[in-house]
Amino acid sequence: MKIRYYGFLANICKGKAVLLIRRLIGKFMGIISFATETIREKMFRLTGRDILRCPHCMQGTMVHGAMLLPVNSS
């Protein structure tokens, strides 16, 4: 077995343990929850760009109209 699967850095308790360790050494970081974010909000937070804005004019909002399926050329 590999050592990284045991102790305070085990995947099952890594999030809580890392926060506890940082608090104990004086670098407390609050728990940030992004569970209620939509995909649009998450992409804007990460990239700074609105994924539903028109990439050409940056004015309008793009709306899903239809999905084009590939044509079999057999």
C-alpha positions in Angstrom: 0.0 0.0 0.0 1.1 3.5 -0.7 1.5 5.9 2.3 -0.6 8.7 0.7 -3.8 6.7 1.3 -3.4 6.8 5.1 -3.5 9.5 7.7 -4.7 13.1 7.5 -4.2 13.4 3.7 -6.5 10.4 2.9 -9.0 11.4 0.2 -12.0 10.6 2.5 -11.0 13.3 5.1 -8.6 15.5 3.1 -10.8 18.6 3.0 -11.6 18.8 6.7 -8.1 17.8 7.7 -6.3 20.4 5.6 -8.5 23.1 7.1 -7.8 21.9 10.6 -4.1 21.8 9.9 -4.1 25.3 8.5 -6.0 26.6 11.5 -3.6 24.9 13.9 -0.6 26.5 12.2 -2.3 29.9 12.1 -3.4 30.1 8.5 -7.2 29.7 8.9 -9.1 29.6 5.7 -12.9 29.5 5.7 -14.9 26.9 3.9 -16.1 28.2 0.6 -19.2 26.5 -0.8 -19.9 26.8 -4.5 -22.5 24.0 -4.5 -25.4 26.4 -5.4 -23.6 27.9 -8.4 -24.9 27.3 -11.9 -22.5 26.4 -14.7 -22.8 29.9 -16.1 -21.8 31.5 -12.7 -19.0 29.0 -12.2 -17.5 29.7 -15.6 -17.8 33.5 -15.1 -16.0 33.2 -11.7 -13.2 31.0 -13.1 -12.7 32.7 -16.5 -14.2 36.1 -16.2 -16.3 35.6 -19.3 -20.0 35.0 -19.6 -20.4 31.8 -21.6 -23.9 32.8 -22.9 -22.8 36.1 -24.3 -22.5 36.4 -28.1 -18.8 36.0 -28.9 -19.1 38.3 -31.9 -21.0 41.4 -30.6 -20.7 40.8 -26.8 -24.2 42.3 -26.5 -26.9 39.7 -26.8 -27.4 36.4 -25.0 -27.2 33.2 -26.9 -30.2 30.9 -26.8 -30.1 27.2 -27.7 -32.2 26.7 -30.8 -31.5 23.2 -32.1 -28.9 20.5 -32.2 -27.5 19.5 -35.6 -26.8 15.8 -35.9 -24.2 14.4 -38.3 -25.3 13.0 -41.6 -24.3 9.5 -42.5 -22.7 9.4 -45.9 -22.7 5.7 -46.5 
